[in-house]
Amino acid sequence: MTTLVVVGDELVAGHGDGRCLGWTGRVAARTLPALPGARFYALGAADEDSVGLSQRGMAEARIRFGSETRNRLVLAPGPHDVDAGISTARSRLNLANVLDAALGAEVQTFVVGPPPSIDADRNRRIAELNAGFADVALRRGITYVDTFAPLREHEAWHRDLASTGSGLPSQEGYGLLAWLVLHRGWFDWLGVPDPLA
């Protein structure tokens, strides 16, 4: 049996999704046929920056990991370091700390990067944050899903964010995030075939 713990901001919890699935629920639904009985835990904290993620990432996961399961950790650092004024160097260190803790515990890890907003100035700062997070993950041989670059100019993503008025995606936006996760190494990381491929 596999236990997957997903830790991140409000996007992990699916805030704004009328179906209450978010990207995590959509990925779980696609994954379960290939991993029957797998347990998914979506642990989202609204507006969480990399400081919070670093402090609770492995602590939250350990509570849910089973002694007789294959334990997997998915980290989804959002863009909130930009709003909190945290430097990219500090953001990188925060992510590195939680990834190194996972590696030390021999927990296989997967990282989903922050998506773009509809604000061009904020996106310039998120682009730098995203590049920093990607570098930290890739230096450790950990799969990193860049959601920023594919969605930065994506018409449906921008339309979806604009329609909610909250800065959060709704069903269409979460579907795009789930598609990126599923098609950027997810099943390879799990070691199972995509049941719909």
HUQUIJO-V812188 format. One record per helix or strand. SS is the DSSP state (a for helix, b for strand). FROM is the first residue (numbers start at 1). TO is the last residue. If there is no record, write none. Layout:
ss=SS from=FROM to=TO
ss=SS from=FROM to=TO
This chain:
ss=b from=2 to=8
ss=a from=10 to=13
ss=a from=22 to=31
ss=b from=39 to=44
ss=a from=50 to=64
ss=b from=70 to=76
ss=a from=80 to=84
ss=a from=88 to=104
ss=b from=108 to=112
ss=a from=120 to=139
ss=b from=143 to=145
ss=a from=148 to=151
ss=a from=155 to=164
ss=a from=171 to=190
